[in-house]
Amino acid sequence: MTENRLIAMKRTLILISAFGFFALGSPDFHLINLSRTYTEAKSFCREVYTDLATVHNSADMNNLINLVPATVSRAWIGLEVEDVWLWHWSWSDQTTDFFSWKAGEPQSENQDACAAMNQHGEWFESDCGIKRSFVCHGNADTSGQIFVAMTKSWRDAQSHCRDLSSDLVSIHSAEEDTAVQNVSEAQNVWIGLFKDPWKWSDGSNSSFRFWKPSQPNYYESQDCVAAVFRDGRGQWNDLKCTTERTFICCGARKPIPTTPNQIITQETVTADQPTNLKTPNSKQFVSRGRSNI
């Protein structure tokens, strides 16, 4: 980002703050109808709120879908690629504190992969597209684990479990591993462990993912993630970070000083500013809430 453009963005914040457009003290998601690169969007969100949006679960995702109109094609969220490939549980915010890998597993390749359990309770790395039976967490109506005999890819199995208000099973002890083995009917089954290189901008450990089919495709320089709202589904796509898009921030708005010396008029905004910048009655900024989870 050039120095002039950064100064211009800060001037925009001061201008809009002077009119008192943003609500203070809200923990909401905020759709920002300005077109910015991923890096610029992240800087803006950190300046005004907390960071680009982190999605922790399906409820968060539904709130984003309700927030963003279908007229917005794509919007940046705070997911970006890093160099380290890590294992995560599909059930968000679960620690990876126990493993039961088969000898020689997991494999060392840096590629998307998912974990399955064999009939001996041992785990092995597998292509996520292979169809297997699977085990879901018990939900509010069912204790323990739920064995699903129909065969699905890992992602389709994940969707099936989520449709049951659950998720693919996570395992944190030898006792839990044995319990899953006992319900699996001596079959190789999907469990909720997957490997990817994605991290959240705010440092959150959320493992929630909501990719479009065949995404991410890891094409060259597609290191940042946008949610696609034009179809009303909000599923995610990896894209080039340098493309300018609208974006979604999260967290309470930070107070911005508005002393008389800092209040500027529209005429003083530099030429780098959007030409359609208006007073806060314009629809350039949209800020709506999410329910507490």
Secondary structure as the mmCIF struct_conf table of DSSP 4:
data_model
#
loop_
_struct_conf.conf_type_id
_struct_conf.id
_struct_conf.beg_label_comp_id
_struct_conf.beg_label_asym_id
_struct_conf.beg_label_seq_id
_struct_conf.end_label_comp_id
_struct_conf.end_label_asym_id
_struct_conf.end_label_seq_id
HELX_RH_AL_P HELX_RH_AL_P1 GLU A 3 ALA A 18
TURN_TY1_P TURN_TY1_P1 PHE A 19 GLY A 20
BEND BEND1 PHE A 22 PHE A 22
HELX_LH_PP_P HELX_LH_PP_P1 ALA A 23 ALA A 23
TURN_TY1_P TURN_TY1_P2 LEU A 24 GLY A 25
STRN STRN1 PHE A 29 ARG A 36
HELX_RH_AL_P HELX_RH_AL_P2 TYR A 38 VAL A 48
BEND BEND2 TYR A 49 THR A 50
STRN STRN2 ASP A 51 LEU A 52
BEND BEND3 ASN A 57 ASN A 57
HELX_RH_AL_P HELX_RH_AL_P3 SER A 58 LEU A 67
BEND BEND4 VAL A 68 VAL A 68
TURN_TY1_P TURN_TY1_P3 ALA A 70 THR A 71
STRN STRN3 ARG A 74 TRP A 89
BEND BEND5 SER A 90 TRP A 91
TURN_TY1_P TURN_TY1_P4 SER A 92 ASP A 93
STRN STRN4 TRP A 101 TRP A 101
HELX_LH_PP_P HELX_LH_PP_P2 LYS A 102 LYS A 102
TURN_TY1_P TURN_TY1_P5 ALA A 103 GLY A 104
BEND BEND6 PRO A 106 PRO A 106
BEND BEND7 ASN A 110 GLN A 111
STRN STRN5 ALA A 113 MET A 117
TURN_TY1_P TURN_TY1_P6 GLN A 119 HIS A 120
BEND BEND8 GLY A 121 GLY A 121
STRN STRN6 TRP A 123 SER A 126
TURN_TY1_P TURN_TY1_P7 CYS A 128 GLY A 129
BEND BEND9 ILE A 130 ILE A 130
STRN STRN7 ARG A 132 HIS A 137
HELX_LH_PP_P HELX_LH_PP_P3 GLY A 138 GLY A 138
TURN_TY1_P TURN_TY1_P8 ALA A 140 ASP A 141
BEND BEND10 GLY A 144 GLY A 144
STRN STRN8 GLN A 145 LYS A 152
HELX_RH_AL_P HELX_RH_AL_P4 TRP A 154 ASP A 163
TURN_TY1_P TURN_TY1_P9 LEU A 164 SER A 165
STRN STRN9 LEU A 168 LEU A 168
BEND BEND11 SER A 173 SER A 173
HELX_RH_AL_P HELX_RH_AL_P5 ALA A 174 VAL A 183
TURN_TY1_P TURN_TY1_P10 SER A 184 ALA A 186
BEND BEND12 GLN A 187 GLN A 187
STRN STRN10 VAL A 189 TRP A 200
TURN_TY1_P TURN_TY1_P11 SER A 201 ASP A 202
STRN STRN11 TRP A 211 TRP A 211
HELX_LH_PP_P HELX_LH_PP_P4 LYS A 212 LYS A 212
TURN_TY1_P TURN_TY1_P12 PRO A 213 SER A 214
TURN_TY1_P TURN_TY1_P13 GLU A 220 SER A 221
STRN STRN12 CYS A 224 VAL A 228
TURN_TY1_P TURN_TY1_P14 ARG A 230 ASP A 231
BEND BEND13 GLY A 232 ARG A 233
STRN STRN13 TRP A 236 LEU A 239
TURN_TY1_P TURN_TY1_P15 CYS A 241 THR A 242
BEND BEND14 THR A 243 THR A 243
STRN STRN14 ARG A 245 CYS A 250
BEND BEND15 GLY A 251 GLY A 251
HELX_LH_PP_P HELX_LH_PP_P5 ALA A 252 PRO A 255
TURN_TY1_P TURN_TY1_P16 PRO A 260 GLN A 262
HELX_RH_3T_P HELX_RH_3T_P1 GLN A 266 THR A 268
BEND BEND16 VAL A 269 VAL A 269
TURN_TY1_P TURN_TY1_P17 ALA A 271 ASP A 272
BEND BEND17 GLN A 273 GLN A 273
TURN_TY1_P TURN_TY1_P18 THR A 275 ASN A 276
TURN_TY1_P TURN_TY1_P19 PRO A 280 ASN A 281
BEND BEND18 SER A 282 GLN A 284
STRN STRN15 PHE A 285 SER A 287
#
